[in-house]
Amino acid sequence: MKAMILAAGRGERLRPLTDSLPKPLVSVAGKPLIEYHLEKLALIGVTDVVINQAWLGYKLPEMLGHGSRWGLKISYSEETTALETAGGIKQALPLLGDEPFLVINGDIFIDYLPDMTAAYQRVSQGNALGYLWLVDNPDHHPVGDFSIAAQGQLTLQDEQRLTFAGLGIYHPQLFSALPQGKHALGPLLKQSITQQRIYGEYFNAYWCDVGTLERLEQLQTRLVSLLLP
């Protein structure tokens, strides 16, 4: 399975740090956020990673190279202006191939990646166009995004919603009808959810959307405390 890390966002709420760095290169506990992803992807057996880039994107290959430090092959999908999530994935499809692929937001932190075997098989072999991991609603997003119904199908109907973790496996067909350009992922997922073609599961690992300076500091404090003897 190939993986894509979304790294093209401007990171306005992390300014001034992101005035001189792409958001996924912001450091926490002595390491850029994106390096935690690369380490975990290598651990689960991913070998090919695509990273999209826009704002100060040239700094990503300067710092990460082509992945040899992690036993990975990294390719870069350059966006002149950020295309948002679905638009960025659409542009990167030639690098991702014809099989289902993993996508992870570059500005989240997650303790570990789940076992993806069953999810990959479901998207490869069945009617599913995507498989998402959902987490408990954080304080800054109390209403959640999607609910899990029977057989793991996601729904928009139930009030007991969980938050999309920014971690999912997608079939290329999900993006096949999308024109090139700037597109958000949310409307595409919601359309496919109403067609009962998106599945998911609850994931209870520690997860942090590192979208603000305050949450970055909270993550820094947590990781440093874990590193202390």
N, C-alpha and C positions, 0 to 999 in steps of 0.2 A: 504494500500500500504506500502510495506517495502522500505527502503532507504539504499543506500550504500554511504559512504563517502570515497573517495580515499585519502589515507594517507600514502602511502608506498614510495613516492619519496625521493630522497636524498637531494634535495634543494641546489644544488651547488652554485647558484647565490645569495643565502641568507646566505652564510658563512660570518663571523664566527658564526652567531647565530645558524645555523643548524649543527655545529660541536658537539653540546651537546643536541640538541633537534630535534625531527622529525619536518618537516616543518609546519604541521598544529598546532603544539603546540607553535609556535612563537607568542608572545603576541603583541597585538595592542590595544591601549587605555585601557590597564589594564586587557585584557582578551585574552586567546588563540584563534586563528582564528577559530578553530574547534568548540569552544563553541557557537559562533554566529550561526553556522549551526545547532547545536543540539537544540538551543532555537527556531529557525525558523521552524525546522521540527516538533517539538512538537506543535507549534502553528497551523500548518495545519493538525494536527491529525495523523501524523505518530507515530507509537508506537514501531516499530522494526527497529533497525539500525544496519547495518554491517559496520565495519571499517577494511580495510586491513592495514597491518603493515609490515614494513621491517626494514628500517634504524632506529635504536634505538626504535624499535616498542614496546618494553616492557614498555616504558614510557607512552604510550597512556592509557592502562588499569590502570596503577598506578595513573594517574591524573584523568581519566574520570570514572573509575569503570565500573559498568554495567548499568549506565544511570538513576539511581533512582532520581538523583537531578533534572532531566528534565521530569520525568514521562515516561522515555523510557526504552526499553530493548536493551542493546548494546551487540552485539556479535563481535568477532574479527577473522579475517582471516589472519593467519600468513604466510608470504612469506619468505622463506630462503634468496632469493635474489629477488629484485623488479621485478615483472612480467609485468610491464607496464599496461596500462589501461585495455585493452581487456583481457590480460592474468590474471590480478587480478580479474576481474569480473568473468571470466570463473571458476577460482578456488573457488570463493565464491558462486557459483550457489546453492550448497546444502543448504547454509544458507538463500538464497534469495527466494527459492521456485519456484513454477510453474507459478506464475502470474507475470504480468509486475511490474517492480520496478523502483524507482527513483535512479539516480546516480548523485552525485555532487562532483566536485573537491574540495579537502580539502584545496587548496591554493588559493581560490578565496574569495572575499567578495562581498556580494550582499545585498542591502538594505532590500529586502523582497522577499519571494518566490511567484510566480504567482499562480493563481487558476489553478489547474491541473486536474479538473474534466473531461473536454472535452478531454484533451490529453490522460488521462488514459483510457477513454472509447474507444478512437480511436485505441489505441494499444491493448486493450483487445478484441475488437469485430471485428476489420476489418483486412485489409491486411497489416497494418503498423507493422513494426518491431521496430520502434523507433520514438520518438518525441523529437525534440531539441528546446531549446530556444536560439535565436540569438540576439546579441547586436551590437551597433555601433562599428565600427572598432577603436580600440585604436591606439595611436601613434606608439606603438611598433609592431603593426600588421595591417598595412594599407590596405593590399590586401584582408583581410577577408578570409572566408572559404567556405560558401555555400550561395546560393540565394534561395528565396522563390518564387515558381511558383504558378500556379493555384491550388485552393483547398488546399493550404498549403503544397504541395509537395516540397521537397527540390531538388535543381538542382545544378550541377556543371557548367552549361553552361553560365548563365548570368554573365556579368561583374560586376553587382551591388551586390557584395557579402557583407555579414555581418559576424561577428565573432561568432563562437560557444562559448557559455558562460560557457561550462563545466557543464551544467545542462541538463539532459535528462531523459526520461522514455524509458525503453527498455523491449522488450519481450525476455524471456529466449531463444527463438528459434534463435535469432540473433547470439547467441554464441554456438549453439548446435553442429555445424560442426567443431568448432575450437578445435584443439588438446590442451591438457594441455601444458603450457609453457609460454614463454615470447612473448607477442603480443601487438602491438599498436592498438589503436581504430580507427585511421584515415582511414587506408585502408579498414577496415571492413565496416565503415560507407559509404565510397565512393562507394564500390561495391553495397551496398544495395540501395544507392541513384540512381545509374544507373538502378536499377531494379524497381525504383519508389516505394520503400517500407519504406522510411523515410520521415516524415513530420516535420513541425516546425512552429514557429511563432516569430515575432519580440518582444523583451522585452525591455522596455525603462527605467527600474529602474537603479539606480546607481550600477555599477559593476566594480570590480577591480581585475585584475589578479596579485596577490601579489607575483610576481616571482623574484623581485629584491629588494635590500635594498632601492633604490630610490622610488619604488612604495609603499613599506611598509611605508616609511616616509610620503609619500603623503596621504596615507590612515589614518595614525596616526593623521596627522594635521587635516584632514577632520572630523574624529570622535570626536576628542577633541573639535573642534570648535562647533560641534553640541551639545556637553554635557554642554557647557558653558551657564550660565543663560543669 
